[in-house]
Amino acid sequence: MGIMKKAGALGVAKMVYTEARKPHNQAKIKQAMQTIKDRRNQGRAR
């Protein structure tokens, strides 16, 4: 059971890595990170 769980997790991790390498997905990731940073900084500005 443990080997199958690890194999499944590895497959999911590989898929996420492959998708994150695509340029249009990189732009989405950068935009999301900037949004998170902006929200975090708004809380400090008060």
Beta strands, then each sheet from edge to edge (+ up, - down):
end
